[in-house]
């Protein structure tokens, strides 16, 4: 995998799911796969993230799908705009909609996340994502990430 993750290129970032600057967050690190078509992430849950005994809390699975998908869309947009190595901090996205399907309980073991951008329609980027463990598909998701102006994130 490349040395610099998508999340590192987005710093500063205090998002719960993907912000490497949030010490209490999930701290995911996503990368383009070798072919550059899919965004991948290996992530291991911490013990306090348990829902049912020995399985990941479902809301954490949803957060993983959400942030991994939106980060994939941000990386795709930066690539389209010619900012693949160093991201343009003005290119931002937020979640418009998200659908999550829980197929199997997610074990408290190392997980594989995958995301593919399937459609771009103006400011809307459709991303399909999965969470698998040991080759077993556990969760699927579809996120519509919406491009916004960076100024819209200021209060």
DRENDO-1510 file (C-alpha; in Angstrom, 1 decimal, always signed):
<recs>
REC; n; res; u; v; w
REC; 1; UNK; +0.0; +0.0; +0.0 .
REC; 2; UNK; +1.1; +3.6; -0.5 .
REC; 3; UNK; +2.6; +5.3; +2.5 .
REC; 4; UNK; +0.2; +8.2; +2.6 .
REC; 5; UNK; -3.5; +7.4; +3.2 .
REC; 6; UNK; -6.4; +9.4; +1.8 .
REC; 7; UNK; -7.2; +10.6; +5.4 .
REC; 8; UNK; -3.6; +11.9; +5.8 .
REC; 9; UNK; -4.1; +14.0; +2.6 .
REC; 10; UNK; -7.3; +15.5; +4.2 .
REC; 11; UNK; -5.6; +16.8; +7.4 .
REC; 12; UNK; -6.6; +18.6; +9.5 .
REC; 13; UNK; -9.6; +16.4; +10.1 .
REC; 14; UNK; -11.4; +15.7; +13.3 .
REC; 15; UNK; -14.3; +13.6; +11.9 .
REC; 16; UNK; -15.2; +10.7; +14.3 .
REC; 17; UNK; -15.0; +8.1; +11.5 .
REC; 18; UNK; -12.1; +9.1; +9.4 .
REC; 19; UNK; -10.3; +12.0; +11.2 .
REC; 20; UNK; -6.8; +11.0; +12.1 .
REC; 21; UNK; -6.8; +14.1; +14.3 .
REC; 22; UNK; -9.6; +12.7; +16.5 .
REC; 23; UNK; -8.0; +10.5; +19.2 .
REC; 24; UNK; -11.5; +9.1; +20.1 .
REC; 25; UNK; -12.5; +8.2; +16.5 .
REC; 26; UNK; -12.2; +5.2; +14.3 .
REC; 27; UNK; -9.0; +6.4; +12.7 .
REC; 28; UNK; -9.5; +4.5; +9.4 .
REC; 29; UNK; -6.8; +4.7; +6.7 .
REC; 30; UNK; -8.0; +4.2; +3.2 .
REC; 31; UNK; -5.9; +3.7; +0.0 .
REC; 32; UNK; -6.4; +3.2; -3.7 .
REC; 33; UNK; -5.9; -0.5; -4.6 .
REC; 34; UNK; -3.1; -1.5; -6.9 .
REC; 35; UNK; -5.3; -0.9; -10.0 .
REC; 36; UNK; -6.6; +2.4; -8.7 .
REC; 37; UNK; -10.3; +1.5; -9.3 .
REC; 38; UNK; -11.2; +0.6; -5.7 .
REC; 39; UNK; -10.5; +2.2; -2.3 .
REC; 40; UNK; -9.5; -0.3; +0.3 .
REC; 41; UNK; -9.0; -0.2; +4.1 .
REC; 42; UNK; -7.9; -2.8; +6.7 .
REC; 43; UNK; -9.3; -2.0; +10.1 .
REC; 44; UNK; -9.5; -3.8; +13.4 .
REC; 45; UNK; -12.2; -3.0; +16.0 .
REC; 46; UNK; -11.4; -2.2; +19.5 .
REC; 47; UNK; -12.9; -4.2; +22.4 .
REC; 48; UNK; -15.2; -1.4; +23.5 .
REC; 49; UNK; -16.9; -1.4; +20.1 .
REC; 50; UNK; -18.8; -4.6; +20.8 .
REC; 51; UNK; -22.5; -4.8; +20.2 .
REC; 52; UNK; -23.8; -8.4; +20.6 .
REC; 53; UNK; -21.2; -10.5; +22.3 .
REC; 54; UNK; -18.1; -11.1; +20.1 .
REC; 55; UNK; -19.5; -8.9; +17.3 .
REC; 56; UNK; -19.1; -5.3; +16.2 .
REC; 57; UNK; -21.8; -2.8; +17.1 .
REC; 58; UNK; -23.9; -2.1; +14.0 .
REC; 59; UNK; -23.6; +1.6; +14.3 .
REC; 60; UNK; -19.9; +1.3; +14.0 .
REC; 61; UNK; -20.3; -0.7; +10.8 .
REC; 62; UNK; -22.5; +2.1; +9.5 .
REC; 63; UNK; -19.9; +4.7; +10.4 .
REC; 64; UNK; -17.2; +2.7; +8.6 .
REC; 65; UNK; -19.4; +2.5; +5.5 .
REC; 66; UNK; -20.1; +6.2; +5.7 .
REC; 67; UNK; -16.6; +7.5; +6.1 .
REC; 68; UNK; -14.9; +5.0; +3.9 .
REC; 69; UNK; -17.4; +5.8; +1.1 .
REC; 70; UNK; -17.2; +9.6; +1.4 .
REC; 71; UNK; -13.4; +9.4; +1.6 .
REC; 72; UNK; -13.4; +7.3; -1.6 .
REC; 73; UNK; -15.5; +10.0; -3.3 .
REC; 74; UNK; -13.2; +12.8; -2.0 .
REC; 75; UNK; -10.2; +10.9; -3.4 .
REC; 76; UNK; -11.9; +10.3; -6.7 .
REC; 77; UNK; -12.8; +14.0; -7.0 .
REC; 78; UNK; -9.3; +15.1; -6.2 .
REC; 79; UNK; -8.0; +12.6; -8.8 .
REC; 80; UNK; -10.4; +14.1; -11.4 .
REC; 81; UNK; -9.2; +17.6; -10.6 .
REC; 82; UNK; -5.5; +16.7; -10.7 .
REC; 83; UNK; -4.8; +16.7; -7.0 .
REC; 84; UNK; -4.0; +13.1; -6.4 .
REC; 85; UNK; -0.7; +13.5; -4.5 .
REC; 86; UNK; -1.7; +16.5; -2.4 .
REC; 87; UNK; -5.4; +17.1; -1.9 .
REC; 88; UNK; -7.1; +20.4; -2.5 .
REC; 89; UNK; -8.7; +21.2; +0.9 .
REC; 90; UNK; -11.5; +23.1; -0.9 .
REC; 91; UNK; -12.8; +19.9; -2.4 .
REC; 92; UNK; -15.2; +18.6; +0.2 .
REC; 93; UNK; -18.0; +16.1; +0.4 .
REC; 94; UNK; -20.8; +15.2; +2.9 .
REC; 95; UNK; -23.1; +12.2; +3.1 .
REC; 96; UNK; -26.4; +12.9; +1.2 .
REC; 97; UNK; -28.0; +9.4; +1.7 .
REC; 98; UNK; -26.7; +6.1; +3.0 .
REC; 99; UNK; -28.2; +2.6; +2.8 .
REC; 100; UNK; -26.7; -0.1; +4.9 .
REC; 101; UNK; -27.5; -3.8; +4.7 .
REC; 102; UNK; -26.3; -6.1; +7.5 .
REC; 103; UNK; -25.8; -9.6; +5.9 .
REC; 104; UNK; -23.9; -11.3; +8.7 .
REC; 105; UNK; -22.7; -10.2; +12.1 .
REC; 106; UNK; -19.3; -8.6; +11.9 .
REC; 107; UNK; -16.7; -10.4; +14.0 .
REC; 108; UNK; -14.3; -8.5; +16.3 .
REC; 109; UNK; -11.4; -9.3; +14.1 .
REC; 110; UNK; -9.5; -7.5; +11.3 .
REC; 111; UNK; -11.9; -6.2; +8.6 .
REC; 112; UNK; -11.6; -5.4; +5.0 .
REC; 113; UNK; -13.4; -2.4; +3.6 .
REC; 114; UNK; -13.8; -1.8; -0.1 .
REC; 115; UNK; -15.4; +1.1; -2.0 .
REC; 116; UNK; -16.1; +1.8; -5.7 .
REC; 117; UNK; -17.5; +4.9; -7.2 .
REC; 118; UNK; -20.3; +3.7; -9.5 .
REC; 119; UNK; -21.8; +7.0; -10.7 .
REC; 120; UNK; -21.2; +10.7; -10.9 .
REC; 121; UNK; -24.1; +13.0; -11.5 .
REC; 122; UNK; -23.2; +16.6; -11.1 .
REC; 123; UNK; -22.3; +17.1; -7.4 .
REC; 124; UNK; -23.6; +13.6; -6.4 .
REC; 125; UNK; -21.1; +10.7; -6.3 .
REC; 126; UNK; -22.6; +7.2; -5.7 .
REC; 127; UNK; -20.3; +4.9; -3.9 .
REC; 128; UNK; -20.9; +1.2; -3.2 .
REC; 129; UNK; -19.0; -0.2; -0.2 .
REC; 130; UNK; -18.5; -3.5; +1.7 .
REC; 131; UNK; -17.2; -4.8; +4.9 .
REC; 132; UNK; -15.8; -8.3; +4.9 .
REC; 133; UNK; -14.0; -10.5; +7.4 .
REC; 134; UNK; -11.9; -13.5; +6.5 .
REC; 135; UNK; -13.4; -13.4; +3.0 .
REC; 136; UNK; -17.0; -13.4; +4.2 .
REC; 137; UNK; -19.2; -10.5; +3.1 .
REC; 138; UNK; -20.8; -9.0; +6.3 .
REC; 139; UNK; -22.1; -5.5; +5.4 .
REC; 140; UNK; -22.9; -3.7; +2.2 .
REC; 141; UNK; -23.7; +0.0; +1.7 .
REC; 142; UNK; -24.5; +2.6; -0.8 .
REC; 143; UNK; -23.6; +6.2; -0.1 .
REC; 144; UNK; -24.4; +9.3; -2.1 .
REC; 145; UNK; -21.7; +11.8; -1.3 .
REC; 146; UNK; -22.5; +15.3; -2.3 .
REC; 147; UNK; -19.8; +17.8; -3.2 .
REC; 148; UNK; -20.1; +21.1; -1.2 .
REC; 149; UNK; -18.1; +24.3; -1.0 .
REC; 150; UNK; -15.6; +24.1; +1.9 .
REC; 151; UNK; -17.1; +27.3; +3.3 .
REC; 152; UNK; -20.3; +25.5; +4.0 .
REC; 153; UNK; -18.6; +23.5; +6.7 .
REC; 154; UNK; -17.8; +26.6; +8.8 .
REC; 155; UNK; -20.2; +27.6; +11.5 .
</recs>
